[in-house]
């Protein structure tokens, strides 16, 4: 899929939607959504209160793992998406050797 021309004043909606929903961006958006869901699930596990102290430690450890892993996935997805947009919208540059 070609990158929309940034020198034009207006970008057609079809071009913008086609660019945003290309397969590379869908993977990055999917990473953000799955990371957000994992973080929400992890914080929900941390909020649960159980009567048995023996099983509570498993839920705390797994809740922390899901919350931290999910937050990391969201962060990486946002950074990767921003980097991809910046690289693709930058004009051709000469090699600096």
C-alpha positions in Angstrom: 0.0 0.0 0.0 1.4 3.4 -0.9 1.9 6.2 1.6 -0.5 9.1 1.2 1.1 12.1 -0.5 1.7 14.7 2.3 2.3 17.5 -0.2 -1.4 17.7 -1.0 -3.7 20.0 1.0 -6.4 17.3 1.4 -6.3 13.5 1.8 -9.2 11.5 0.6 -11.0 9.5 3.3 -10.6 6.3 1.2 -6.8 6.8 1.1 -6.6 7.5 4.8 -8.7 4.5 5.8 -6.8 2.2 3.5 -3.5 3.4 4.9 -4.6 3.1 8.6 -6.1 -0.4 8.0 -3.2 -1.9 6.2 -2.0 -5.2 7.6 1.1 -3.7 9.4 -1.0 -1.2 11.3 -3.7 -3.8 12.2 -1.0 -5.9 13.9 0.2 -2.8 15.9 -3.4 -1.8 16.8 -4.1 -5.4 17.8 -1.0 -5.3 20.1 -2.3 -2.2 21.8 -5.8 -3.7 22.3 -4.5 -7.0 23.6 -2.1 -5.2 25.9 -4.9 -3.0 27.2 -7.1 -6.1 27.8 -4.3 -7.9 29.6 -3.6 -4.9 31.8 -7.3 -4.7 32.7 -7.4 -8.4 33.5 -4.3 -8.1 35.6 -5.7 -5.2 37.7 -9.0 -7.1 38.0 -7.0 -10.1 39.4 -5.3 -7.8 41.9 -8.6 -6.4 43.0 -10.1 -9.8 43.8 -10.3 -10.8 47.4 -10.2 -14.5 48.3 -10.9 -16.3 51.6 -8.0 -18.7 51.1 -4.6 -17.2 51.7 -2.9 -20.1 49.9 -4.5 -19.2 46.6 -4.3 -15.5 47.0 -0.6 -15.4 46.2 -1.1 -17.0 42.9 -3.7 -14.4 41.9 -1.4 -11.5 43.1 1.6 -12.8 41.1 -0.4 -13.5 38.0 -2.3 -10.2 38.3 1.0 -8.3 38.6 2.4 -10.2 35.6 -0.6 -9.5 33.4 -0.8 -5.8 34.5 2.9 -5.1 33.9 3.0 -7.2 30.7 -0.1 -5.5 29.3 1.1 -2.0 30.1 4.4 -2.9 28.4 2.6 -4.2 25.3 0.5 -1.0 25.1 3.6 1.2 25.5 5.5 -0.8 22.8 2.5 -0.7 20.4 2.2 3.1 20.7 5.9 3.6 20.3 6.1 1.3 17.3 3.0 2.9 15.6 4.4 6.4 16.1 7.8 5.3 14.7 6.2 3.7 11.7 4.1 6.7 10.9 7.1 9.0 11.3 9.4 6.9 9.1 6.7 6.5 6.4 5.8 10.1 6.2 9.4 11.3 6.1 10.5 12.2 2.6 13.5 10.5 0.9 16.7 11.3 2.7 20.3 11.1 1.4 22.7 8.6 3.1 25.0 10.4 5.5 28.3 8.5 5.2 
